Every structure is written in C-alpha cells, then in structure tokens.
Amino acid sequence: MEAALISKQFIEALTEVPAAVCENRLEDMEVYIKQYIPDFLKQNFPFFITETMAESFQPRILYHITDFIGLNFTFFLVEETNQLFLIGPYLLNTPDNSYCEQILQENNLNLSLLLPLYQYYMGMPIATNSTMLEAAKIFLTVITSPRQSTIEKLPICLRRDTMKR
C-alpha cells in the first residue's frame, strides 16, 4: 500500500485537505472523522454515517457526504483491500456569520456557539466538490491495478446527508 500512502500525501499537499486510509469499518471511519469535530460540538451530533450506509459502500464508486455542520467528505472503497480512502473534511465556501448562524439554527444549537463555530470554520480548508472528486479519481487511479484504471467510466455518487436532529 505504499502507492496509497504516497497518493494520500500528494493529495494533502495539493489540496491542503486531510486524507486517510482506514479499514471499511464504521468504528474506524468514526474515529477518523470525529478527530476533526471540535469538542464543543461532539456531544451535540450523532455520527452521521450509519452501519447500513457503511455496508452499502461499493468498490470503485466515489462518494460525497456533507455532515450536520456542513463539513464535506469524499471517499471510496477499494475492493482488493476493503480499505476506505477518505478525503476531508473541507468546506465548500468561506463561511461568514450568517452561514454559522444558519448551521446553529438548523441544528437547534445556542447562538452562544457562533464565535467558536466561526473560528473553527476559519481553520477548515475550502475546496470545491469537483476538485475533491478529481483528487479522489487520481488517488483511485494510482492505487488500483493498471487493468482497472478506466477512471473516466467511474460512477460518482453524491450524497447530501440531510438528517436533522
């Protein structure tokens, strides 16, 4: 999996968005993703990927999920190793106060969290979904065998997690 680690480092350097390789287990995904959630929000949100969702991931399909607080993740499953390659979290736009207020209101959180949420968002990388999907395609091309590298034909599954608390 040396190619995977080199690809991960390349994507992180190119996009300034964190990336990881983990086992395709809900617990491993949760550990990776929750490390990026600030403590003042962790107790307010259930983990947004369910066991059913994790079991439905298909190899060589690119997925995109947006969580409760607007963090975006792009990922795919590699059939040969049953590992999940995650890219994220990232925001799609530079947040402002109204965006932060909207996130707090949608999640029934106190507006006293406005400043900490804004400061947290200011530390997040900004990227477009198309950039991150292209990065994931590169990642997938490098780590799959040459016979499977018909990347132009890869299906893309965009999921917007719209669950509300």
Buried (B, 14 or more C-beta within 10 A) or exposed (E): EEEBEEBBEBBBEEBEBBBBBBEBEBEBBBEBBEEBBBEEBEEBBEBBBEEEBBEEBEBBBBBBBBBBBBBBBBBBBBEEBEBBBBBBBBBBEEBEEEBBBEBBEEBEBEEEBBEBBBEBBEEBBBBEBEBBBBBBBBBBBBBBEEEBEEBEEBEBEEEEBEEEE
